[in-house]
Amino acid sequence: MEVAGVPRFLGKHSRTHVASLEARMEAEDGSGIEYRTLVGDSSTADPQSRANLQNLRAQLADVIG
């Protein structure tokens, strides 16, 4: 980035909001929910699918062995 572009970059990103994933959003009725429950991580495998795959691998290794 060139020095001349810094003010435009700062102007654009100074309006960005940052929130903690541990922070709670409070509803009007007083109930709250943590941000992290609203954010899905598509890069992680489903725990049950991962356990099934590990089980299958162990069974295949036993059969091959």
C-alpha positions in Angstrom: 0.0 0.0 0.0 1.3 3.4 -0.9 1.4 6.1 1.7 -1.2 8.2 -0.2 -3.7 5.4 0.2 -3.4 5.3 4.0 -6.1 7.9 4.8 -8.6 6.2 2.5 -7.8 2.8 4.1 -8.2 4.2 7.6 -11.4 6.0 6.7 -12.8 2.7 5.3 -11.8 0.5 8.3 -12.5 3.0 11.0 -16.2 2.3 10.6 -15.7 -1.4 11.1 -17.2 -2.8 14.3 -15.4 -5.4 16.4 -17.0 -7.5 19.0 -15.8 -10.1 21.4 -17.1 -13.6 20.7 -17.6 -14.0 24.5 -19.7 -10.9 24.7 -23.5 -11.3 25.1 -26.2 -9.7 23.0 -29.0 -8.8 25.2 -32.6 -9.0 23.9 -35.4 -6.7 25.0 -36.8 -9.5 27.2 -33.5 -9.7 29.1 -32.4 -13.0 27.6 -29.0 -13.0 26.1 -27.0 -15.1 23.6 -23.2 -15.2 23.0 -21.9 -14.1 19.6 -20.0 -17.3 19.1 -23.2 -19.3 19.1 -24.2 -17.3 16.0 -21.0 -17.8 14.1 -20.6 -21.1 12.3 -17.2 -22.5 11.5 -17.6 -24.3 8.2 -13.9 -25.4 8.2 -14.4 -27.8 11.0 -15.8 -31.3 10.7 -18.9 -32.5 12.5 -17.8 -34.3 15.7 -20.0 -37.3 14.9 -18.7 -37.6 11.3 -15.1 -37.4 12.6 -15.7 -40.1 15.2 -17.4 -42.3 12.5 -14.5 -41.9 10.2 -12.0 -42.7 12.9 -14.0 -45.8 13.8 -14.1 -46.9 10.2 -10.3 -46.4 9.8 -9.7 -48.5 12.9 -12.0 -51.3 11.7 -10.3 -51.3 8.2 -6.8 -51.4 9.8 -7.9 -54.4 11.9 -9.3 -56.2 8.9 -6.2 -55.5 6.8 -3.9 -56.5 9.6 
